[in-house]
Amino acid sequence: MKQTNAATGPGEPSCKDGDHAPAARPSADPAALDRAARLFRAMGDGPRLRILDYLAHGECCVTELVSTLGEKFPTVSQRLRVLRSEGLVARRRVGTHVYYALADRHVAHLVANALAHAGELEGSETDPDPED
């Protein structure tokens, strides 16, 4: 149960300015925060995340993605365009084939960590702080 200060209501902070010194914390560059938010928006679509997960296991051509995902070529191409524009995937052309892969190991780590965390949350049936 959350405690409340007599001067505040439920859900209000119980400390006031000056009660304690704020911790000195570094703050991220605003441009980097905006860029990171765009990365998460691009990854935040289930079908695009599924493509990233598939590519985490290695490079493949668009035709393989279309077949594996069971979607139409234009749909997969559009999703790949979004992922590529945000720097999450890279492509290379060999003749008439276009191959896609994750842009770098950071993307692989982001995908793996997001999926691992989601799995942990799925296994948890209780809310860690039910009053929030």
C-alpha positions in Angstrom: 0.0 0.0 0.0 1.3 3.4 -0.9 1.8 5.9 1.9 0.6 9.5 1.4 1.6 12.7 3.0 -1.2 14.4 4.9 -0.8 17.4 2.6 -1.1 15.3 -0.5 -3.7 12.9 -1.9 -3.3 9.4 -3.1 -0.9 9.1 -6.0 0.8 12.4 -5.2 4.5 12.5 -4.3 5.1 12.5 -0.6 8.3 14.6 -0.8 8.7 18.3 -1.7 11.3 20.3 -3.5 14.2 20.7 -1.1 13.5 17.5 0.9 16.6 15.9 -0.7 19.2 16.9 -3.2 18.5 15.5 -6.7 21.0 12.9 -7.9 23.4 14.1 -10.5 22.6 12.0 -13.5 24.0 12.3 -17.0 21.4 13.2 -19.6 21.4 11.8 -23.1 21.8 14.0 -26.1 18.3 15.1 -27.3 19.2 14.1 -30.9 20.2 10.6 -29.8 17.0 10.2 -27.8 15.0 11.2 -30.9 16.9 8.8 -33.0 16.4 6.0 -30.5 12.7 6.7 -30.3 12.5 6.3 -34.1 14.3 3.0 -33.9 11.9 1.7 -31.3 8.9 2.9 -33.4 10.3 1.0 -36.4 10.8 -2.1 -34.2 7.4 -1.6 -32.5 5.4 -3.2 -35.2 4.9 -6.9 -34.7 5.4 -7.9 -38.4 8.5 -5.8 -38.7 9.8 -7.3 -35.5 9.1 -10.7 -36.9 11.3 -9.9 -39.9 14.1 -8.7 -37.6 13.9 -11.9 -35.6 14.1 -13.9 -38.7 17.1 -12.0 -39.9 18.8 -12.4 -36.6 19.5 -16.0 -37.7 21.2 -14.9 -40.9 20.9 -13.1 -44.2 18.2 -14.0 -46.7 16.7 -12.9 -49.9 13.4 -11.1 -50.1 11.8 -14.1 -51.8 12.7 -16.3 -48.8 11.1 -13.7 -46.5 7.9 -13.6 -48.5 7.7 -17.3 -48.5 8.5 -17.7 -44.8 6.2 -14.9 -43.7 3.4 -16.0 -46.0 2.8 -12.4 -47.1 2.8 -10.6 -50.4 6.0 -9.2 -51.9 4.9 -5.6 -51.7 4.0 -5.9 -48.0 7.3 -7.4 -47.1 9.1 -4.9 -49.3 7.4 -2.0 -47.5 8.3 -3.3 -44.1 11.9 -3.8 -45.2 12.0 -0.2 -46.5 11.0 1.1 -43.1 13.5 -1.1 -41.3 16.2 0.0 -43.8 15.4 3.7 -43.6 15.9 3.5 -39.8 19.2 1.7 -40.2 18.1 -1.6 -38.7 18.7 -3.7 -41.8 21.2 -3.6 -44.6 20.8 -4.9 -48.1 23.0 -6.2 -50.9 22.2 -7.0 -54.5 23.6 -10.0 -56.3 22.2 -10.0 -59.9 18.5 -9.9 -59.6 18.4 -11.0 -56.0 18.4 -8.6 -53.0 19.6 -10.0 -49.7 18.8 -8.5 -46.3 20.6 -8.8 -43.0 20.5 -7.0 -39.7 22.6 -3.9 -39.9 24.9 -4.8 -37.0 25.2 -6.7 -33.7 23.5 -3.9 -31.8 20.2 -4.6 -33.7 20.6 -8.3 -32.9 21.0 -7.5 -29.2 18.0 -5.2 -29.2 15.8 -7.9 -30.8 17.1 -10.6 -28.5 16.7 -8.5 -25.4 13.2 -7.3 -26.3 12.1 -10.9 -26.9 13.7 -12.2 -23.7 12.1 -9.4 -21.7 8.7 -10.0 -23.3 9.0 -13.7 -22.4 9.8 -12.8 -18.8 6.7 -10.5 -18.7 4.5 -13.2 -20.2 5.6 -15.6 -17.5 4.7 -13.1 -14.7 1.1 -13.1 -13.7 1.3 -10.5 -11.0 1.8 -6.8 -11.5 5.0 -5.8 -9.6 3.3 -2.6 -8.4 -0.5 -2.9 -8.7 -1.1 0.7 -7.5 0.8 2.3 -10.3 
